[in-house]
């Protein structure tokens, strides 16, 4: 990321850069910072997380998942209690990041809605390109932070982040790639030419050219895009290499290969994916803030229930349509109509520094969080409604 530092992807946490954080998220969708934890503090936090995992019965099983991530045998997402170690680290991180978060949200009322350790083990495959969540109503926002608890070179599978567009670096993003692919397919305009240029599996169906008219990205297009995205190891940039033009590449993102203790801050709508880990355990402290009383659709919200408020809310027709457009589901029943569970954080940005609520020797809560249901049903079933037959839309 060094080659892009001058363009605002990497920001120093000082007075001169205040005001730049909201702009960086707007232009790029993410930014990285200088270390927010010292090497000693990061080492202590990493050791604490691994100790928590080792103490869990579920961690010892061949099957089983500490969290709700895909490929959960290789990736572990452990919700954290505010132990002394976690609290000490969070207070230090927030003391450094608070000006940036206030700049992003506009005030210090943002709510903490995720707090976990994200552990990616050696052998973890590369994830599919995805976004985490989106706001249902205007102004709703979710911002996530990864703090690296060790140096994170490319072989540890750091997060790959894709730029918003247009921005000062490139005017190309995922949707631009799809539009380019469709334009090329239209221009070729024959089954033989489309096959010859690598687009056959994308736009040929039953021997006929089938180019979608809608603006949405199809699974075939996304798979094709992923297959032709490569990393340049000399500068950690991510580029799309169109197979129909061997001389051209489009730089569309970076690999978040960060120093120990550094923070990666990204908007939940930013496209990203975890890289392939060929080396060993990559441990990150992960937390998210949302704007006050936001209505966020799609996030896992991996956090201890004691720090959250979860309530069932009725959906308006506009909110239902918005959720459908985001690819999100909601619940229906004859008596309740359309509804969904909404998450609020009990801890706000202005509440930091916070105090620890348990000591580091308490391990009984770990196995309580070893949730095997990937859809979060147990964590979010506040009144048993999701266990009733016919509750899903």
Backbone torsions as a table, in degrees:
resi	resn	phi	psi	omega
1	UNK	NA	-3.8	-177.2
2	UNK	-60.6	-36.6	-176.0
3	UNK	-68.0	-17.1	-178.7
4	UNK	-106.5	0.8	-174.0
5	UNK	-58.0	-37.1	-178.4
6	UNK	-71.1	-11.6	-178.8
7	UNK	-96.3	4.8	174.5
8	UNK	98.5	2.6	177.7
9	UNK	-71.0	-36.0	176.6
10	UNK	-109.6	124.4	-175.3
11	UNK	-121.6	137.9	174.0
12	UNK	-86.1	143.5	-177.7
13	UNK	-88.8	76.5	177.9
14	UNK	-138.4	176.3	-175.1
15	UNK	-62.5	-33.3	-176.7
16	UNK	-66.2	-26.4	-176.5
17	UNK	-97.8	0.7	175.2
18	UNK	-62.7	137.3	-175.4
19	UNK	96.1	-16.8	-178.7
20	UNK	-89.2	-16.1	-172.6
21	UNK	-69.8	-46.4	178.0
22	UNK	-62.9	-38.2	178.4
23	UNK	-65.3	-38.9	180.0
24	UNK	-63.3	-42.5	178.2
25	UNK	-66.2	-34.3	-179.2
26	UNK	-70.1	-42.5	-176.4
27	UNK	-77.6	-46.0	-171.0
28	UNK	-105.5	-34.3	-173.1
29	UNK	97.4	-6.7	-177.9
30	UNK	-166.4	166.6	167.3
31	UNK	-158.6	159.6	174.4
32	UNK	-113.1	162.1	-177.9
33	UNK	-126.6	168.4	168.1
34	UNK	-68.6	168.0	-173.8
35	UNK	-55.6	134.1	174.7
36	UNK	-104.5	-8.4	170.9
37	UNK	-129.0	144.1	174.4
38	UNK	-72.4	167.1	178.1
39	UNK	-59.7	-41.0	179.8
40	UNK	-64.1	-45.1	-179.6
41	UNK	-64.6	-40.1	178.5
42	UNK	-66.4	-41.0	178.4
43	UNK	-60.9	-44.2	-179.2
44	UNK	-64.0	-40.9	-179.5
45	UNK	-68.2	-41.3	178.3
46	UNK	-62.2	-46.0	179.4
47	UNK	-61.8	-37.9	179.3
48	UNK	-64.3	-44.1	179.5
49	UNK	-63.1	-46.9	179.8
50	UNK	-64.1	-34.5	176.4
51	UNK	-65.0	-40.3	176.9
52	UNK	-62.2	-43.5	179.9
53	UNK	-63.8	-42.8	-179.5
54	UNK	-64.1	-27.9	-178.3
55	UNK	-80.6	-7.3	-176.8
56	UNK	-88.5	135.5	175.9
57	UNK	-65.7	-39.0	-177.1
58	UNK	-65.0	-31.2	-178.7
59	UNK	-65.5	-25.2	-178.1
60	UNK	-82.8	-12.0	-176.8
61	UNK	-82.2	151.9	176.8
62	UNK	-66.8	-41.4	175.4
63	UNK	-107.8	158.8	-177.0
64	UNK	123.7	149.9	-170.6
65	UNK	-144.5	126.3	173.7
66	UNK	-85.8	79.1	-179.1
67	UNK	130.9	-163.5	-171.3
68	UNK	-126.8	27.8	-176.6
69	UNK	-87.1	154.1	171.6
70	UNK	-65.2	157.2	-178.3
71	UNK	53.9	47.7	-168.2
72	UNK	-70.2	-9.3	174.6
73	UNK	-75.2	-15.4	178.1
74	UNK	-112.8	-22.6	-177.1
75	UNK	-120.0	129.7	-177.6
76	UNK	-120.2	131.2	-178.4
77	UNK	-122.6	100.0	-172.3
78	UNK	-105.5	116.2	175.1
79	UNK	-65.2	140.8	-172.7
80	UNK	-109.5	143.4	167.5
81	UNK	-89.8	154.3	179.0
82	UNK	-77.8	69.7	173.0
83	UNK	-68.6	174.5	-179.8
84	UNK	-60.0	-43.1	-178.3
85	UNK	-66.2	-47.8	-179.4
86	UNK	-64.0	-42.5	-179.4
87	UNK	-63.1	-43.8	179.4
88	UNK	-60.0	-43.3	-179.5
89	UNK	-68.3	-45.3	-179.2
90	UNK	-62.3	-41.6	178.9
91	UNK	-62.3	-39.8	179.3
92	UNK	-67.3	-45.1	-178.4
93	UNK	-62.2	-49.2	-176.7
94	UNK	-65.6	-33.5	178.1
95	UNK	-59.9	-31.3	179.7
96	UNK	-88.5	-36.1	-175.7
97	UNK	-88.3	-13.1	-173.4
98	UNK	-55.2	-45.4	177.8
99	UNK	-58.3	-37.5	178.8
100	UNK	-67.4	-42.6	-178.9
101	UNK	-68.5	-38.0	175.6
102	UNK	-63.9	-39.8	177.6
103	UNK	-61.7	-39.6	-177.5
104	UNK	-72.2	-46.8	-175.1
105	UNK	-89.6	-18.3	179.6
106	UNK	92.3	-12.2	177.9
107	UNK	-161.3	-175.2	-179.2
108	UNK	-106.2	25.1	-179.4
109	UNK	-92.8	0.7	-179.6
110	UNK	-58.7	145.8	-173.4
111	UNK	-105.0	134.9	175.2
112	UNK	-76.6	116.6	-175.9
113	UNK	-121.9	-3.8	173.0
114	UNK	-142.1	139.2	176.3
115	UNK	-154.4	107.8	-174.5
116	UNK	-154.6	170.2	168.9
117	UNK	-107.2	125.8	179.0
118	UNK	-105.6	113.9	-175.7
119	UNK	-115.6	122.1	177.1
120	UNK	-111.5	118.1	-175.2
121	UNK	-88.9	160.6	174.6
122	UNK	-58.1	135.1	-176.3
123	UNK	98.7	-7.0	179.0
124	UNK	-67.2	130.1	-179.7
125	UNK	-76.8	166.8	174.7
126	UNK	-68.3	137.5	178.4
127	UNK	-78.4	163.2	169.8
128	UNK	-73.8	151.2	175.8
129	UNK	-63.7	133.4	-176.2
130	UNK	-158.6	166.6	166.8
131	UNK	-113.2	160.5	-176.7
132	UNK	-87.0	-46.1	-171.5
133	UNK	-167.7	170.5	176.2
134	UNK	-145.4	156.5	177.0
135	UNK	-83.1	137.3	-179.6
136	UNK	-78.0	-40.1	-179.5
137	UNK	-105.0	156.0	-179.4
138	UNK	-58.3	133.1	179.2
139	UNK	91.3	-13.8	177.6
140	UNK	-70.0	135.3	-175.0
141	UNK	-147.9	143.0	175.4
142	UNK	-126.8	127.4	179.7
143	UNK	-124.1	128.2	-176.9
144	UNK	-111.3	153.9	-178.5
145	UNK	-133.3	127.5	169.8
146	UNK	-107.1	127.3	174.0
147	UNK	-112.3	117.7	-177.7
148	UNK	-72.9	126.7	-179.7
149	UNK	-96.7	9.1	170.0
150	UNK	-156.9	162.1	171.5
151	UNK	-55.4	139.0	-172.4
152	UNK	-125.2	81.3	175.2
153	UNK	-75.0	177.0	-172.9
154	UNK	-61.0	-34.5	-175.7
155	UNK	-73.0	-8.3	173.3
156	UNK	-89.0	1.7	175.6
157	UNK	73.5	45.0	180.0
158	UNK	-63.8	164.3	-178.6
159	UNK	-65.8	133.6	172.5
160	UNK	-98.2	129.0	-175.6
161	UNK	-119.3	139.7	-175.4
162	UNK	-112.5	132.4	-174.4
163	UNK	-62.5	148.4	160.9
164	UNK	-70.6	163.6	177.7
165	UNK	-143.9	146.4	-2.5
166	UNK	-78.8	157.6	175.4
167	UNK	-150.3	174.5	-174.0
168	UNK	-65.8	-18.3	-177.9
169	UNK	-89.4	-53.5	-178.7
170	UNK	-141.2	157.6	172.2
171	UNK	-113.5	58.0	-174.5
172	UNK	-152.2	131.3	176.3
173	UNK	-142.7	-166.5	-175.9
174	UNK	-60.0	-47.4	-177.9
175	UNK	-68.2	-33.0	174.6
176	UNK	-62.3	-38.2	178.3
177	UNK	-62.9	-42.6	179.6
178	UNK	-64.2	-42.4	179.0
179	UNK	-63.7	-38.3	177.8
180	UNK	-64.2	-44.6	-179.9
181	UNK	-59.8	-43.3	179.7
182	UNK	-66.1	-39.8	179.6
183	UNK	-63.6	-40.9	178.4
184	UNK	-64.7	-42.0	-179.9
185	UNK	-62.5	-43.3	177.3
186	UNK	-60.9	-41.0	-177.3
187	UNK	-68.0	-39.1	179.6
188	UNK	-65.9	-48.4	167.2
189	UNK	59.0	29.5	171.6
190	UNK	-155.3	148.6	-176.9
191	UNK	-62.9	-38.7	-178.6
192	UNK	-65.8	-43.9	-178.8
193	UNK	-66.9	-39.3	179.8
194	UNK	-65.2	-41.5	176.7
195	UNK	-63.0	-43.4	-177.3
196	UNK	-63.4	-25.9	-177.8
197	UNK	-101.5	14.3	172.7
198	UNK	84.2	6.2	-175.9
199	UNK	-102.3	9.1	-175.8
200	UNK	-61.4	-46.6	-177.9
201	UNK	-68.2	-16.8	-176.6
202	UNK	-90.2	-45.6	-169.9
203	UNK	-117.8	11.4	175.3
204	UNK	-111.5	125.1	178.1
205	UNK	-135.7	120.8	-176.9
206	UNK	56.1	37.5	176.5
207	UNK	79.3	3.5	-178.9
208	UNK	-120.2	150.2	178.1
209	UNK	-72.7	128.1	-179.3
210	UNK	-131.6	93.6	179.7
211	UNK	-103.1	118.3	-175.6
212	UNK	-64.8	143.3	178.8
213	UNK	-86.2	-22.9	-176.2
214	UNK	-72.7	162.8	-179.9
215	UNK	-86.1	-11.3	-179.0
216	UNK	-68.9	153.6	179.9
217	UNK	-87.9	127.7	178.4
218	UNK	-84.1	161.4	177.8
219	UNK	-61.9	-39.0	178.9
220	UNK	-62.4	-41.6	178.0
221	UNK	-65.2	-41.5	179.9
222	UNK	-65.5	-41.0	178.1
223	UNK	-62.9	-42.4	178.7
224	UNK	-63.3	-44.8	179.2
225	UNK	-59.4	-47.7	-179.9
226	UNK	-60.0	-38.2	-176.8
227	UNK	-67.3	-20.4	-176.4
228	UNK	-115.7	19.3	173.6
229	UNK	-98.5	128.0	-177.5
230	UNK	-130.1	157.9	178.8
231	UNK	-103.6	134.0	173.7
232	UNK	-92.5	109.6	-175.3
233	UNK	-68.7	-13.7	-178.9
234	UNK	-75.7	-29.2	-179.6
235	UNK	-137.1	8.6	177.5
236	UNK	61.1	26.9	173.9
237	UNK	-87.8	156.4	177.6
238	UNK	-113.0	130.5	-174.8
239	UNK	-135.9	149.6	173.2
240	UNK	-95.1	124.2	-179.3
241	UNK	-110.2	98.7	-178.3
242	UNK	-66.6	129.5	-176.3
243	UNK	-68.1	-16.5	179.9
244	UNK	-85.0	-3.1	-179.4
245	UNK	-147.2	92.4	-173.6
246	UNK	-66.0	-19.7	-176.2
247	UNK	-89.2	-9.2	-173.3
248	UNK	-110.8	142.1	169.6
249	UNK	-141.5	150.6	-179.6
250	UNK	-116.6	112.8	177.4
251	UNK	-73.9	118.8	-172.9
252	UNK	-125.7	0.6	-179.7
253	UNK	-178.3	-170.9	-179.6
254	UNK	-139.8	160.7	171.3
255	UNK	-91.6	126.6	-177.6
256	UNK	-78.6	57.4	178.1
257	UNK	-78.6	101.1	-168.9
258	UNK	-115.5	160.1	174.7
259	UNK	-73.4	156.9	176.9
260	UNK	-57.4	131.7	178.3
261	UNK	88.2	-8.3	179.7
262	UNK	-76.9	158.3	-178.6
263	UNK	-114.3	138.5	170.1
264	UNK	-109.5	118.9	-177.6
265	UNK	-112.1	126.1	-179.0
266	UNK	-142.8	149.7	174.6
267	UNK	-74.7	140.0	-175.1
268	UNK	-62.8	-16.9	179.9
269	UNK	-87.6	-4.1	-178.6
270	UNK	-75.7	132.5	176.0
271	UNK	-68.7	135.5	179.7
272	UNK	-159.4	171.3	174.2
273	UNK	-161.2	148.6	173.5
274	UNK	-73.9	138.6	-179.7
275	UNK	-82.3	171.1	177.6
276	UNK	-73.7	129.4	-178.7
277	UNK	-102.2	111.0	-179.7
278	UNK	-106.8	7.6	-169.6
279	UNK	-116.4	-61.1	-175.4
280	UNK	177.5	-166.8	-172.2
281	UNK	-64.3	125.5	171.0
282	UNK	-110.0	119.0	-175.3
283	UNK	-114.3	128.9	177.3
284	UNK	-128.5	142.5	167.4
285	UNK	-87.5	123.6	-173.4
286	UNK	-122.8	132.5	174.7
287	UNK	-148.1	158.1	-179.0
288	UNK	-136.8	143.4	171.5
289	UNK	-116.2	143.8	172.7
290	UNK	-120.8	156.0	176.2
291	UNK	-62.4	154.9	-172.0
292	UNK	-54.0	125.9	178.4
293	UNK	52.3	39.8	179.2
294	UNK	-71.1	159.2	177.3
295	UNK	-116.0	90.6	-174.5
296	UNK	-100.8	129.2	-179.1
297	UNK	-110.8	127.0	170.7
298	UNK	113.0	-18.1	-174.2
299	UNK	-80.8	154.8	177.0
300	UNK	-78.5	-25.5	-179.4
301	UNK	49.7	55.3	-179.9
302	UNK	-74.9	99.9	-179.5
303	UNK	-162.0	149.5	177.4
304	UNK	-56.2	135.8	-178.9
305	UNK	-60.9	-25.2	-177.9
306	UNK	-65.8	-17.6	-179.7
307	UNK	-102.2	5.8	-175.4
308	UNK	-122.1	160.6	163.8
309	UNK	-120.7	125.8	-179.9
310	UNK	-121.3	126.4	-178.2
311	UNK	-139.1	152.5	179.1
312	UNK	-88.7	132.1	-179.4
313	UNK	-128.4	145.0	176.4
314	UNK	-76.2	147.6	-178.7
315	UNK	-105.6	133.8	172.1
316	UNK	-76.4	167.5	178.2
317	UNK	-61.0	-37.7	179.0
318	UNK	-65.6	-42.4	179.4
319	UNK	-66.0	-37.9	177.0
320	UNK	-62.2	-45.8	-179.9
321	UNK	-62.8	-39.4	178.9
322	UNK	-63.9	-44.0	-179.7
323	UNK	-64.3	-39.7	177.0
324	UNK	-62.2	-41.2	179.8
325	UNK	-65.5	-26.3	177.8
326	UNK	-86.9	-0.5	-178.8
327	UNK	76.6	22.4	-177.4
328	UNK	-105.9	150.7	-178.4
329	UNK	-98.8	165.5	172.2
330	UNK	-147.1	170.6	-175.4
331	UNK	-97.7	149.8	174.1
332	UNK	-136.1	150.8	172.7
333	UNK	-155.5	154.0	-178.0
334	UNK	-58.6	-36.3	-175.8
335	UNK	-85.9	-31.6	-173.3
336	UNK	-101.4	-13.5	-174.9
337	UNK	72.7	-144.0	179.9
338	UNK	-96.1	134.8	-177.1
339	UNK	-154.2	166.6	176.7
340	UNK	-152.4	159.6	175.9
341	UNK	-89.9	132.1	-178.6
342	UNK	-114.5	141.0	-176.5
343	UNK	-107.1	133.2	171.7
344	UNK	-123.3	150.9	178.2
345	UNK	-96.9	133.4	177.0
346	UNK	-74.6	-27.7	-178.8
347	UNK	-98.5	126.7	-180.0
348	UNK	-106.4	166.0	-179.6
349	UNK	-58.8	-37.5	-177.5
350	UNK	-72.6	-11.8	-179.9
351	UNK	-79.7	-12.0	178.7
352	UNK	-79.2	142.5	3.4
353	UNK	-74.2	144.7	179.9
354	UNK	-105.3	168.0	178.7
355	UNK	-106.1	150.6	-179.9
356	UNK	-67.9	146.9	-179.6
357	UNK	-111.9	3.9	175.6
358	UNK	-161.6	166.1	178.8
359	UNK	-97.2	163.8	-173.6
360	UNK	-69.0	-12.5	-179.6
361	UNK	-86.2	-8.0	-179.3
362	UNK	-82.1	116.2	-177.0
363	UNK	-118.2	-1.2	-173.2
364	UNK	-64.8	-25.7	-175.9
365	UNK	-78.8	-15.0	-174.3
366	UNK	-62.0	-50.9	-177.4
367	UNK	-69.1	-20.4	174.3
368	UNK	-63.5	-26.7	-176.2
369	UNK	-95.6	-0.1	-179.7
370	UNK	-79.5	78.0	-173.4
371	UNK	-90.8	126.3	-177.8
372	UNK	-95.6	-15.7	-179.2
373	UNK	-79.3	118.7	-171.4
374	UNK	-72.8	-15.3	-177.8
375	UNK	-95.9	11.8	175.7
376	UNK	67.4	15.2	-170.8
377	UNK	-59.6	-41.3	-176.2
378	UNK	-69.4	-42.4	-179.2
379	UNK	-62.9	-33.5	-171.5
380	UNK	-107.7	8.1	179.2
381	UNK	-86.9	83.4	-171.6
382	UNK	-75.0	-24.4	-176.2
383	UNK	-139.0	15.9	176.7
384	UNK	82.4	0.9	-174.5
385	UNK	-66.2	-33.4	-176.8
386	UNK	-73.3	-14.1	178.5
387	UNK	-85.4	-10.4	-179.1
388	UNK	-81.4	138.7	179.5
389	UNK	-65.1	142.3	176.8
390	UNK	82.4	6.2	-177.5
391	UNK	-77.3	-25.3	-176.5
392	UNK	-79.6	148.6	-179.9
393	UNK	-68.9	NA	NA
